[in-house]
Amino acid sequence: MADSKYLSALTLIDEAHAQDPKMIVIDGKDVPYELHYAQKMTKYLEKRDPSAPEVLRLAIRAQHFRRWEIARDSYPMNKQGYHAWRTYLKKRQAEMASQICLDCGYSEEDAMRVSSMIRKENMKKDEETQVLEDVACLVFLDDQFEEFEKEHDEDKIVNILKKTWGKMSEQGHELALEISMSDRAKHLVTRALSA
């Protein structure tokens, strides 16, 4: 049975996700996008690491915490602007998730651990942070990639896929290859992996 502080933190995180004004339709129902995203992150965590500790589960669930509040177009629409936006979001999301952990009774050490994973510190050396990155990449490939690839030219998409693949562990790769994709998406993934 889950700890009450874990359930309290999870509830607060999901209540915030439920405020996302962007809605998508899932099984005929309108669902706030970030709530859907967080639930999908948890689903992939169960595949990637079913025995994950609470702090990793909370970091996974809060990875995009209140992300919609800082629009992408509030930063320059170029590569530098994108990286600045992402860096700011990670810092902000980590701070807010850490505060929720503290408010729900987690230790300073646990709250800082959640924060560190959301900021993706020491990703290649820290197994739990690597799990978070694998899960984020899996959700991108499963939930966002087919729509995303329509907005960019093929060479750019192949380059993005190469970078995504490079961020993932072998376990992440295995799970990625199990994702059902359209023929076009499969073609792009195959091209990226063979380059």
N, C-alpha and C positions, 0 to 999 in steps of 0.2 A: 504494500500500500504506500502511496506517495505521501511524503512529509507535508504537513499543513502549510509550512512556509513556502514549499515548492508550489503547491496548488494556489496559494495566495499570489505569488509572483506571476505564475502562468496566467491567472485570471486578469491581473492588472495589465500584463503585456497584451493579451488578446482583446481586452476592453479598448485599449488604445488602437490596436489594429482595426477594430470594428468601426472606428471613426473615420477611416480612409474614405474620402468622397468618391473615389474611383470604384465603380462597381463592374463586376463581370457576372455572367450567367453561368452557374454550375448546376447541372441537373434541374434546369428550369427555374432556379431561384437566383435572385440578385444577392451577391456576396461581395463585401468590401475586398478589393484586390489584395491589400496587404494581409488581411486575415487568411485569405486563400493561400497566399505565398507562404506565410508562416506555417500553416497546416501542412503544406506540401513539403516544406523543409523538414518538419517532424516526421513525415511519412518516409522521406529518404534517409533520415537519420536511423530509423528503425531497420532499414535494409543495410545501411553501412555499419552501424555500431549499435545493435539492439541493447547492449548492456551499458550504454553511455551514462556517465554520472549526471546528477542534477545540474551541475554548473554548465556542462556542455549542452544539455537539453535547453536550458534557459538562454544560453548564447545563441543557439540555433534559432530558437523561437523569436528572439529579439534582434536578429541581425539587421533587419530593415525597420527598426523601431521608429515610427512616426516619420518615415522617409518622405512621404508625400508633402510634408510641410516645407521642404526646401526644394523648390522646383529646379530641374536641370537647367532651364533657361535663365536662372538667376545668376549663373556663371557664364563666362564667354563660351560660345558654341564652337570650341576647337578642342584639340587634344589636351592642351594645358588646362583649359577650363574644366574639362571632364575630370581630369585627375584631381584638380583642386576641390571640385564638388564632392567627389568620392572620398577624399581624405577628410574633408570637413564632416561629411555624413558619418563616417566610421567613428570619429572622435565623439561627435554629438550622441550618436546611438549608444555607444559604449558608456558614456557618462550617465545617460538616462536609465539604461538597463542596470547599471551598477547601483544607482540610487534606489531603484525598485527592490533590488536584492537586499540592500541594507534596511529599507523600510519594512521588509517582510521577515526580518530576523536572521538573515545570513550574516556571517562574519565578514569583516573588512577583507580578509584574505579571499574568501569565496567571491565577494562582489568584484574585487580587483581581477580575479581570474576570469570571470564572465566578461568584464571589460576588455581584458587583454585578448581574449579569443575574438571578440567582435572586431577589434582593431586589426586582427590577423597578425599579431606579433609572433615572430619566430616560426612562421608557418612550416617550413621544411624540417625544423628540428623539434617541433612540438606536435605530437601525434593528435591531440584533441583539436588543435587549431587546424591541422591538416584535414581532419574529419569534417570540420565546419566548411572548409574550402571545397572539399569533395562534394558535400551536400549542396552548396550554393551552385556549383558547376552543374550538378545533376539536375537541379531545378531549372536552371537556365536552359539546358539542352531539352528537357522534357516539356517545359511549360512556356518558354519564351522564345526559343530559337526560331521556330518556323515563322512566327510573325516578324521577328527581328531581321531575319535574312531577306525578307521582301523589301526592306528599306535601304539595303546597301548592295554594292556591286559584288560579284562573286569573289574577286581577288581579296577584297577587304574581309568578307565573311570567312574565307579559307584561313586568312591570317588570324582572325579572332578565334577560330576553332583551334588552330595550332597553339595559341597562347592559353586557351582554356584547357586543352589537353595537357599542356606542360605544367599547369598548376595542380593537376590531380595525381593522386597516388595510384598504384596498380589496382587496388581494390576499387577505387573510383572509376578507373578505366573499364574494369569488368562490368560494373553496374551500368555505365554509360552505354556499353555495347548491347545491353538488354533493352534499352529504351525503344519503343515503337516510334518510327519516324516515317514521314512521307518519302517517296522515291527521290524527290529533289533534295531533301535534307540528308538522306543517306548518301547521295552522290557528293554533296559538299563535305560531309564527314570523311568519306573515303578519300576524296581528293586531299583534304587536310592531313590525314594520317599517312598518305603515301608520299607527301612532299618532303 
